[in-house]
Amino acid sequence: MFSVLFFFHAFNLLSLTQKKKAMENEKILKKLDRLEKLLSLSTKEILTAEEAELYSGYTLSYIYKLTHARKIPYSKPNNGAVFFKKSDIDNYRLKNYNKSVDQLENEALNYINSRKK
């Protein structure tokens, strides 16, 4: 009886270990797939909505919300798919840029020095 229980327990542990490894492998494959897609975007200047989602980190619904509100420039040739320039996405993401204290101090000094002349 003991050997049957031991075998059953050992089999369950082995099965759990295999499942865990399979899950880890699946996670690795998903990350690898995402990296491949991001690398392919590095050479593109014009992105589809799905590519913009991957590039920006925004959800697809949020991207469409931005286009509907005309908060981000886009192109929709022949009333078809929506396309975005990478630079427009970057500009939107950096829209509310906050300068560091050092940058503000340098600007203040430059302003004061330019007024002294």
C-alpha positions, 0 to 999 in steps of 0.5 A, spaced: 500 500 500 505 504 501 509 503 495 502 505 491 501 511 495 508 513 494 508 512 486 502 516 486 505 522 490 511 521 486 507 521 479 503 527 481 509 531 483 512 529 476 506 531 473 506 538 477 513 539 475 512 538 467 506 543 467 510 548 471 515 547 466 510 547 460 507 554 463 514 557 463 516 555 456 509 558 454 511 565 458 518 565 454 515 563 447 510 569 448 515 574 451 520 572 445 514 573 440 513 580 443 520 582 442 520 579 435 514 584 433 517 590 437 524 589 433 520 588 426 517 595 428 523 598 429 524 599 422 517 602 420 515 609 420 508 608 419 504 603 424 497 600 423 492 600 430 495 594 432 502 595 431 501 602 435 498 598 440 504 594 441 509 600 440 505 605 445 503 600 450 496 603 450 490 598 449 487 598 442 480 601 444 484 607 447 488 608 441 481 608 437 478 613 443 484 617 441 482 617 434 475 618 435 476 624 439 482 627 434 487 627 440 492 623 435 493 624 428 492 618 424 490 617 416 485 613 414 486 612 406 479 610 402 475 609 409 479 603 410 484 601 416 487 606 420 495 608 420 499 612 425 506 615 424 511 613 430 513 620 431 505 622 432 505 617 437 511 619 440 509 626 440 502 624 444 506 620 449 511 626 451 505 631 450 505 633 458 513 633 459 515 636 465 522 639 466 527 637 471 529 642 476 536 642 473 533 644 466 528 649 469 534 652 473 538 653 467 533 656 463 532 661 469 539 663 468 539 663 461 533 668 461 537 672 467 543 672 463 540 674 456 536 680 460 543 683 462 545 685 456 
